[in-house]
Amino acid sequence: MNKKWAAKRLTINLTSTEAQKLEQYCSITGRPATDVIRELIRSLSPQNEKVSETL
């Protein structure tokens, strides 16, 4: 395993609909799910992070 990405391993539970949507997106774009999820996490703004902390 590339140590660059070994900082944290995350397991998520998705509904069948969410998993299907992710698989379809990955199939269309040709990108792996890990890259898609990383990009979505990076796109979170500090404002979004603060809101989630209060929930």
ABEGO torsion letter per residue (X at the ends): XBAAAAABBBBBBBBAAAAAAAAAAAAAAGBBAAAAAAAAAAABBAAAAAAAAAX
